[in-house]
Amino acid sequence: MEIGSSPSRLERLLKWREEHVSQRMFVLTLAFVVGFFAAVAAFLLHGLINQIGALLTGGFSIVEANWLYLLYPVVGIYLTSLFVRYVVKDNISHGITRILSAISTKKSRLKSHNCWSSVVASAITIGFGGSVGAEAPIVLTGSAIGSNLGKLLRLDSKTLMLLIGCGAAGAIAGIFKAPIAGLVFTLEVLMIDLTMASLLPILVSCVTATCFTYIFRGGTSLFAFHMESEWVIQRVPATILLGVFCGLVSLYFIRLMTATEGLFARFKDKPYVRLLIGGCILSSLIFLFPSLYGEGYRDINLLLNGKTEADWQQILSGSLFYGHAEWLIAYVTLVLLTKVFATSATNGGGGVGGTFAPSLFIGCFSGFLFARVWNVNEVGVYVPEKNFALLGMAGVMSGVMHAPLTGIFLIAEITSGYSMFMPLMIVSVCAYLTINIFEPHSIYGMRLARQGKLITHHTDRAVLTLMSLDSVIDRDYLAVEPDTELGQIVHKISRSRTDILPVLDAAGSLLGEIDIRRIRHVVFRIELYHHFSASQLMAQPPAVLNDAQPMTEVMQAFDKTGADWLPVLDAEQHLKGYISRQRMYTMYRKMVADISED
């Protein structure tokens, strides 16, 4: 027997599994494992963030400004950028967008370092004051655990996509102790359809992550909330207007975030310039408004639990505004407006974090501000500030993520505010309908949507997004040069598998093509074999494709031209091959059938 010919332990294990464990039970077991590790990752990340934050700011004064706020965020971003550049050596920002990209263009394959790199990088960033959230890094970590576990066990792309969904759902469920929110997040944000085959594994992952989080961290909710008064029908107008306001705030958040990221992208190859700009903006804003330090969950809890003016004025602690109760509305407004700059500066400067927590933070401040202005001006029936702060969290999250169900269930679960379901639904739906007028995609999906790479719940569009243009290109073609005579062309035709012969120059660029069906009148006339050349017989193709085009545009080109074959060129305009209409539609029908199976 040759060395290395015996099956490995993994191969023997996989073979035993195929013989003794059904595919359904195997996937459920993997969902449990993924949910457990997602909970562990969430526990470790929040533990690291809290320890670093307590170590750095534990002795800060609450009655005056703290100058170290000007230093810590810059140090955090610098340390994170060094870690990413010299240890990870890969871009790990925009975690949820990276997951969507992996699902749509990389066969649900995430890199192995994503299982840990985002945890370390975001812990440093947020612990030192970076004004971002830990949720997106944890979601990326959970999804990477699912993807890499599936790759190790040699599972197909469809199962890898399911395990990515299990990891993301488990991460959300574990962070917030919110299993239903984890489930609907996977449905709404990651666009993974809930068939009977996928529903149970995702539920198993959510429940597993939630249970282990209770074991690790106890039974308290992430945000404490006690409803001030029962919701009454007279508050419907105010609730609807809050939803519209949250939708507009979401639009402000998305548009400004996109614009500022574009500005930082100009300095992509100048990391120290990005650090200088981002660090200066972030540290200055945190010095003026300490509420922007880190995730901001402390201030969210203050707004959700305040009962008196003295309680709410704790928001001003450690700032230049401390002791000036009359500036509370101005402070809340300024924090609301500057949070997006702080978040963009953190990520743009080299930090790592997500927009999940910032959307909760902005939503809470938006709801409180709306209620306070409403009550001060005595517009109508009194609205409780703490209740509307809670509703604002759901509204802005629904708008930013285009995920009203996630907003409703997440806020209800993390605050135990189940009695607020009716106003939560009104605010979330109104916010979503408002933002949808201006932005058809979430903050996570808009980048991919512009490239035609976003998976949606439309089966046909999802299949076209998942289809790889490279996989349908036929590279086995016979080409001729422009001066090739008809006799040689006929010889090529006898060996060609297609009806098209491309005409290429010496560099491999496409000059035209010869359609065999259109030269039948001369093919059999031997006396003309030396009188015609390829340049005389060729014609321009009805359309030319490039290898970067999305499959939706490829389909449209075939429908518009009615062609059976279309050429594909690379970035240098060299011919890569041809796409056959028949082959493309055969693959399309097969993928539709696969993705539609329960």
C-alpha positions in Angstrom: 0.0 0.0 0.0 1.3 3.4 -0.9 2.1 6.0 1.8 -0.9 8.3 2.3 -3.4 6.1 0.6 -5.2 5.1 3.9 -8.2 7.3 4.8 -7.6 10.0 7.3 -9.4 10.2 10.7 -11.7 12.9 9.4 -12.6 10.8 6.3 -13.4 7.8 8.5 -15.5 10.0 10.8 -17.4 11.5 7.9 -18.0 8.0 6.5 -19.3 6.8 9.8 -21.6 9.8 10.1 -23.1 9.1 6.7 -23.8 5.5 7.7 -25.2 6.1 11.2 -26.4 9.8 11.5 -29.0 11.3 9.2 -28.3 14.6 7.5 -31.1 16.3 9.4 -29.7 15.2 12.8 -26.2 16.1 11.8 -27.2 19.7 10.9 -29.1 20.1 14.1 -26.1 19.0 16.1 -23.9 21.4 14.2 -26.5 24.2 14.9 -26.1 23.4 18.6 -22.3 23.6 18.5 -22.4 26.9 16.5 -24.9 28.4 19.0 -22.7 27.4 21.9 -19.6 29.0 20.4 -21.5 32.1 19.4 -22.5 32.6 23.0 -19.0 32.0 24.2 -17.7 34.6 21.7 -20.3 37.2 22.9 -19.5 36.6 26.5 -15.8 37.0 25.9 -16.2 40.1 23.9 -18.5 41.9 26.3 -16.3 40.8 29.2 -13.2 42.3 27.5 -14.9 45.5 26.7 -16.2 46.0 30.2 -12.8 45.2 31.8 -10.9 47.6 29.5 -13.5 50.3 30.0 -13.5 50.0 33.8 -9.7 50.0 33.9 -9.5 53.2 31.8 -12.4 55.2 33.1 -13.1 53.8 36.6 -11.8 56.9 38.4 -13.2 59.6 36.1 -14.9 62.6 37.7 -18.6 63.1 37.0 -18.7 66.8 37.8 -16.1 68.0 35.3 -14.6 67.2 31.9 -12.0 64.4 31.8 -9.0 65.2 29.6 -8.1 61.6 29.1 -11.1 61.3 26.7 -8.9 63.1 24.2 -6.3 60.3 24.4 -7.9 57.0 24.9 -9.9 56.8 21.6 -6.8 57.6 19.5 -4.8 55.0 21.3 -7.6 52.4 20.8 -7.9 53.1 17.1 -4.1 53.0 16.7 -3.7 49.7 18.5 -6.6 48.2 16.5 -5.1 49.3 13.2 -1.7 47.8 14.1 -3.4 44.5 15.0 -5.4 44.4 11.8 -2.4 45.4 9.6 0.3 43.2 11.1 -1.6 40.3 12.6 -4.8 39.8 10.7 -3.6 41.3 7.4 -7.1 41.5 6.1 -10.1 43.9 6.1 -12.5 42.9 8.9 -14.7 46.0 8.9 -18.4 46.0 8.0 -19.0 42.6 9.5 -22.6 42.0 8.4 -21.9 43.3 4.9 -19.0 40.9 4.7 -21.4 38.0 5.6 -23.9 39.1 2.9 -21.0 39.2 0.4 -19.8 35.7 1.4 -23.3 34.3 0.9 -23.9 36.0 -2.5 -20.4 35.8 -4.1 -18.2 33.4 -2.2 -20.4 30.3 -1.8 -20.9 31.1 1.9 -17.2 30.8 2.7 -15.7 33.1 5.4 -12.0 33.2 6.2 -10.9 31.2 9.3 -9.4 34.3 11.1 -12.9 35.8 11.2 -13.6 33.3 14.0 -11.5 35.4 16.4 -10.0 38.5 14.8 -13.2 40.6 15.1 -13.5 39.8 18.8 -10.0 41.0 19.6 -10.1 44.1 17.3 -13.5 45.3 18.4 -12.7 44.7 22.1 -9.7 47.1 21.8 -11.6 49.6 19.8 -14.7 49.8 22.0 -12.9 49.4 25.3 -10.8 52.4 24.5 -13.9 54.5 23.6 -14.6 53.7 20.0 -18.2 54.8 19.4 -19.3 51.6 17.6 -21.1 48.4 18.6 -19.9 44.9 19.3 -22.9 43.2 17.7 -21.7 43.2 14.1 -18.2 41.7 15.0 -19.9 39.0 17.0 -22.4 38.2 14.2 -19.4 37.9 11.9 -17.6 35.7 14.4 -20.7 33.4 14.8 -21.2 33.2 11.1 -17.5 32.4 10.5 -17.6 29.7 13.1 -20.6 28.1 11.2 -18.9 28.6 7.8 -15.6 27.1 8.8 -17.1 24.2 10.7 -19.1 23.4 7.5 -15.9 23.7 5.4 -14.0 21.4 7.7 -16.8 18.8 7.4 -16.9 19.3 3.6 -20.5 20.4 3.4 -22.1 21.9 0.4 -22.7 25.6 -0.2 -26.4 25.4 0.7 -25.6 23.9 4.1 -22.8 26.4 4.7 -25.4 29.2 4.1 -27.6 27.6 6.7 -24.8 27.3 9.2 -23.9 31.0 8.6 -27.5 31.8 9.4 -27.2 29.7 12.6 -24.1 31.5 13.6 -25.6 35.0 13.0 -28.9 34.1 14.7 -27.0 32.6 17.7 -24.8 35.7 18.0 -27.8 38.0 18.2 -29.7 35.7 20.5 -26.6 35.3 22.7 -25.7 39.0 22.9 -29.2 40.1 23.8 -30.8 37.0 25.3 -33.4 37.3 22.5 -33.9 34.1 20.6 -36.9 35.3 18.6 -34.9 38.4 17.5 -32.1 36.2 16.4 -34.4 34.2 14.2 -36.1 37.2 12.6 -32.7 39.0 12.2 -31.5 36.1 10.0 -34.7 36.3 8.0 -34.8 40.0 7.5 -31.2 41.1 7.4 -29.3 38.1 6.0 -32.2 37.2 3.7 -32.0 33.5 4.5 -35.4 32.0 3.7 -37.1 30.0 6.5 -38.1 26.7 5.0 -38.8 23.7 7.1 -35.3 22.5 6.6 -33.7 25.7 7.9 -36.2 26.8 10.6 -35.4 24.2 13.2 -31.5 24.5 13.0 -31.7 28.3 13.4 -34.1 27.9 16.3 -31.7 25.3 17.9 -28.8 27.8 17.6 -30.8 30.7 19.0 -32.1 28.7 22.0 -28.6 27.2 22.7 -26.9 30.6 22.6 -29.6 32.2 24.8 -29.4 29.4 27.4 -25.6 29.5 27.7 -25.7 33.2 27.9 -28.0 32.9 30.9 -25.5 30.5 32.4 -22.6 32.8 31.8 -24.1 36.1 32.7 -27.2 35.5 34.8 -30.8 36.3 34.2 -30.8 40.1 34.0 -31.8 41.8 30.7 -29.3 43.9 28.8 -31.5 46.9 29.4 -33.7 47.3 32.4 -37.1 48.8 31.6 -40.3 49.4 33.6 -43.2 50.9 31.7 -44.3 54.2 33.2 -48.0 53.9 32.2 -50.2 51.7 30.1 -50.3 52.6 26.4 -53.6 54.2 25.4 -55.3 54.8 22.1 -55.0 58.6 22.5 -51.3 58.3 21.9 -51.6 56.8 18.4 -50.9 60.2 16.6 -47.8 60.8 18.7 -46.7 57.2 18.1 -47.2 57.5 14.3 -45.2 60.8 14.2 -42.5 59.2 16.3 -42.2 56.4 13.7 -41.9 59.0 10.9 -39.3 60.9 12.9 -37.3 57.7 13.5 -37.5 57.0 9.7 -36.0 60.4 9.0 -33.4 60.0 11.6 -32.5 56.6 10.0 -32.2 58.3 6.7 -29.8 60.9 8.3 -27.8 58.1 9.8 -27.5 56.1 6.6 -26.8 59.0 4.2 -24.2 60.7 6.5 -22.5 57.4 7.4 -22.1 56.6 3.7 -20.8 60.1 2.9 -18.3 60.1 5.7 -17.1 56.6 4.8 -16.6 57.9 1.3 -14.4 60.7 2.6 -12.2 58.3 4.6 -12.0 56.0 1.6 -10.0 58.7 -0.2 -7.2 58.0 2.3 -7.3 54.3 1.9 -3.6 54.0 1.3 -2.7 56.5 4.0 -3.5 54.8 7.3 -1.8 57.4 9.5 -3.8 60.2 7.8 -7.0 58.3 8.5 -5.9 57.7 12.1 -5.1 61.4 12.5 -8.4 62.6 11.1 -10.6 59.9 12.7 -8.8 60.0 16.0 -9.1 63.8 16.3 -12.8 63.8 15.4 -13.6 61.0 17.7 -11.7 62.2 20.8 -12.9 65.7 20.4 -16.6 64.6 20.3 -16.2 62.2 23.2 -14.5 65.0 25.3 -17.5 67.2 24.6 -20.1 64.5 24.9 -18.9 61.6 27.0 -22.2 59.7 26.2 -20.5 58.9 22.9 -17.8 56.8 24.6 -18.1 53.1 23.7 -21.4 51.4 23.0 -23.4 53.9 25.1 -25.5 51.3 26.9 -25.1 53.1 30.2 -26.9 56.2 28.9 -29.6 54.1 27.2 -30.3 52.6 30.6 -30.4 56.0 32.2 -33.1 57.2 29.7 -35.1 54.0 30.0 -35.2 54.0 33.8 -35.2 57.7 34.6 -38.2 58.9 36.7 -37.2 62.4 37.7 -35.2 65.3 36.2 -32.3 64.4 38.5 -32.2 60.9 37.0 -32.1 62.1 33.4 -29.5 64.8 34.2 -27.0 62.0 34.9 -26.6 61.9 31.1 -24.6 65.2 31.6 -22.1 63.5 33.9 -18.4 64.1 33.1 -19.2 66.7 30.5 -18.9 70.5 30.2 -22.7 70.6 30.5 -22.8 69.0 34.0 -24.8 71.1 36.5 -26.8 72.9 33.7 -30.2 71.1 33.7 -31.5 73.7 31.3 -29.2 72.3 28.6 -30.5 68.7 28.7 -32.5 69.0 25.5 -29.6 70.7 23.7 -27.2 68.0 24.9 -29.4 65.2 23.8 -29.9 66.8 20.4 -26.2 67.3 19.9 -25.4 63.8 20.9 -28.0 62.5 18.5 -26.6 64.5 15.7 -22.9 63.8 16.3 -23.2 60.0 17.0 -23.0 59.2 13.3 -19.8 61.3 13.0 -18.3 59.5 16.0 -19.2 56.1 14.6 -17.8 57.0 11.1 -14.6 58.4 12.6 -14.1 55.2 14.6 -14.3 52.9 11.6 -12.8 55.3 9.2 -9.8 55.9 11.4 -9.0 52.2 11.6 -11.2 50.9 14.4 -13.4 47.8 14.1 -17.1 47.9 15.1 -20.6 47.8 13.9 -23.7 50.1 13.5 -26.1 47.9 15.5 -25.4 49.5 18.9 -25.2 53.0 17.4 -28.7 52.5 15.9 -30.1 51.5 19.3 -28.3 54.5 20.9 -29.6 57.0 18.4 -33.1 55.5 18.6 -33.2 55.8 22.3 -32.1 59.5 22.2 -34.5 60.2 19.4 -37.5 58.8 21.2 -36.6 60.7 24.4 -36.0 63.9 22.5 -39.3 63.6 20.6 -41.3 62.9 23.8 -39.6 65.8 25.7 -40.3 68.3 22.9 -43.8 67.0 22.6 -44.5 67.4 26.3 -42.8 70.8 26.7 -44.9 72.2 23.9 -48.0 70.5 25.2 -48.9 69.4 21.6 -51.4 66.8 22.8 -51.9 64.0 25.3 -48.9 63.5 27.6 -46.4 60.9 26.4 -43.9 59.2 28.8 -40.3 60.0 27.9 -39.0 56.6 29.0 -41.6 54.7 27.0 -40.9 56.7 23.9 -37.2 56.2 24.4 -37.9 52.5 24.2 -40.0 52.9 21.1 -37.4 55.1 19.4 -34.9 52.2 19.7 -37.2 50.0 17.7 -38.0 52.7 15.2 -34.4 53.7 14.3 -33.3 50.0 14.2 -36.2 49.2 11.9 -35.2 52.0 9.6 -31.5 51.6 9.5 -31.6 47.8 9.0 -34.9 47.7 7.0 -36.0 45.1 9.6 -39.2 46.0 11.4 -39.7 42.6 12.9 -36.2 42.6 14.3 -36.8 46.0 15.8 -40.1 44.9 17.4 -39.0 41.6 18.9 -35.5 42.6 19.9 -36.7 45.6 21.9 -39.5 43.6 23.4 -37.1 40.8 24.5 -34.2 42.8 25.7 -36.3 45.1 27.9 -39.1 42.7 28.8 -41.4 45.3 27.4 -43.9 42.8 25.9 -46.8 45.0 27.0 -45.5 47.6 24.5 -46.1 45.4 21.4 -48.8 47.6 19.8 -46.8 50.9 19.9 -43.6 49.0 19.0 -45.4 47.7 15.8 -46.7 51.1 14.9 -43.4 52.9 15.3 -41.4 50.2 13.5 -43.7 50.0 10.5 -44.0 53.8 10.2 -40.2 54.1 10.4 -39.7 51.4 7.8 -42.2 52.9 5.4 -40.6 56.3 5.8 -37.1 55.2 5.1 -38.2 53.0 2.3 -39.3 56.0 0.3 -35.7 57.2 0.2 -33.5 54.1 0.6 -34.7 50.7 -0.7 -31.9 48.8 1.0 -30.5 48.6 4.5 -27.2 50.1 5.6 -25.7 46.6 5.3 -27.1 45.7 1.9 -26.9 49.0 0.0 -23.2 48.5 -1.0 -23.9 45.0 -2.4 -27.2 46.1 -4.0 -25.4 48.7 -6.0 -23.1 46.0 -7.4 -26.0 43.6 -8.1 -24.7 41.1 -5.5 -27.4 41.3 -2.8 -29.4 38.2 -2.0 -33.1 38.9 -1.7 -36.2 36.9 -0.9 -37.2 36.9 -4.6 -36.2 33.4 -5.6 -35.3 34.2 -9.2 -33.2 37.2 -8.2 -31.5 35.2 -5.4 -30.6 32.5 -7.8 -29.1 35.0 -10.3 -27.1 36.5 -7.5 -25.8 33.1 -6.4 -25.0 32.0 -9.9 -21.3 32.5 -10.8 -20.7 34.0 -14.2 -17.3 32.2 -14.3 -19.0 28.8 -13.9 -21.1 29.1 -17.1 -18.3 30.4 -19.4 -17.3 27.8 -22.0 -13.6 28.3 -22.6 -13.3 25.4 -25.1 -13.6 27.4 -28.3 -11.7 27.5 -31.6 -10.6 30.9 -32.8 -9.3 32.2 -36.2 -7.2 35.2 -37.2 -8.6 38.0 -39.5 -6.5 36.8 -42.5 -7.5 33.1 -42.2 -8.9 31.9 -45.5 -12.3 30.2 -46.0 -10.7 26.8 -46.6 -9.0 26.9 -43.2 -12.2 28.2 -41.6 -14.2 25.2 -42.9 -11.5 23.0 -41.4 -12.0 24.7 -38.0 -15.8 24.4 -38.4 -15.5 20.6 -38.7 -13.8 20.5 -35.3 -15.8 23.1 -33.5 -18.5 22.3 -30.9 -20.3 25.6 -31.4 -21.9 27.6 -34.2 -19.6 30.5 -33.5 -15.9 31.1 -34.4 -14.4 34.1 -32.8 -12.0 36.2 -34.8 -9.0 37.4 -32.6 -6.0 39.6 -33.2 -2.5 38.7 -32.1 -3.2 40.1 -28.6 -6.3 37.9 -28.1 -8.7 40.8 -28.5 -12.1 40.1 -30.1 -12.5 41.6 -33.5 -15.7 39.9 -34.5 -17.2 36.5 -34.9 -18.2 34.1 -37.7 -21.7 32.6 -37.4 -21.5 29.2 -39.2 -25.2 29.4 -40.0 -24.7 32.7 -41.9 -22.0 31.5 -44.3 -23.7 28.3 -45.6 -23.9 29.8 -49.1 -20.1 29.8 -49.4 -19.0 26.9 -47.2 -19.6 24.2 -49.8 -18.1 26.1 -52.8 -14.6 24.9 -52.9 -13.6 27.4 -55.7 -14.2 30.2 -53.2 -11.9 28.8 -50.4 -9.1 31.2 -51.4 -11.2 34.2 -52.2 -12.7 34.9 -48.7 -11.0 35.6 -45.4 -12.3 35.7 -41.8 -12.2 39.6 -41.8 -14.7 39.5 -44.8 -17.0 36.9 -43.2 -17.1 38.1 -39.6 -19.7 40.3 -38.0 -20.0 42.0 -34.7 -21.6 40.0 -31.9 -25.1 41.2 -30.9 -23.8 42.0 -27.4 -20.5 41.7 -25.5 -20.3 40.7 -21.9 -17.6 41.4 -19.4 -16.5 39.1 -16.6 -17.6 41.6 -13.9 -21.2 41.8 -14.9 -23.9 40.5 -12.6 -26.0 37.6 -13.9 -29.1 39.8 -14.0 -27.5 41.9 -16.7 -26.3 38.7 -18.5 -29.9 37.4 -18.6 -31.1 40.8 -19.8 -28.5 40.7 -22.7 -29.7 37.3 -23.8 -33.4 38.4 -23.6 -32.7 41.6 -25.5 -30.6 40.1 -28.3 -32.2 36.6 -28.6 -28.6 35.2 -29.1 -27.7 31.6 -28.4 -24.0 32.5 -27.6 -22.5 35.7 -26.3 -18.7 36.4 -25.8 -17.2 37.3 -22.4 -14.2 39.6 -22.2 -11.9 40.2 -19.3 -10.7 43.6 -18.0 -8.0 43.8 -20.8 -10.7 43.2 -23.4 -9.3 39.7 -24.2 -11.8 36.9 -24.9 -12.3 34.6 -22.0 -14.9 32.4 -23.7 -18.6 32.1 -24.6 -21.8 31.7 -22.6 -24.5 29.4 -24.0 -28.1 30.4 -23.4 -29.0 26.7 -23.1 -26.3 26.0 -20.5 -27.1 29.1 -18.5 -30.9 28.4 -18.3 -30.2 24.7 -17.4 -28.1 25.8 -14.4 -30.7 28.4 -13.5 -33.5 25.9 -13.4 -31.5 23.5 -11.4 -30.6 26.1 -8.8 -34.2 27.3 -8.5 -35.2 23.7 -7.8 -32.5 23.3 -5.2 -33.2 26.6 -3.4 -37.0 25.9 -3.4 -36.7 22.5 -1.6 -37.9 22.3 1.9 
